Amino acid sequence: MHKVKTARGVEIDFNELMIKQQLSATPPSIDVQARDHFVEQRLKRRSRRKAVQSAQQLTEDSVDQHLQDEQLESEAVPEPVVEKVRMKRG
């Protein structure tokens, strides 16, 4: 095949595209699979650890916020209720 220039001026090499498609279609070797598995396990471990830490932090924050809200409610003075009265004309 050959290279083609698009309307925007970008060159497309069809040989290069065909080679890339062939490489992506081949299954990964055993070494690559092992390395991918190792990396995934490390990332899972990190994400689990972060998830547990963030969950603990969220519960601590929500408890603190709830206690602050209760404290503010107990200190607050209730406002007087004012009702509107309609007067009858007549």
Secondary structure, 3 states (H helix, E strand, C coil): CCEEECCCCCEEEHHHHHHHHHHHHCCCCHHHHHHHHHHHHHHHHHHHHHHHHHHHHHHHHHHHHHHHHHHHHHHCCCCCCCCCCCCCCC
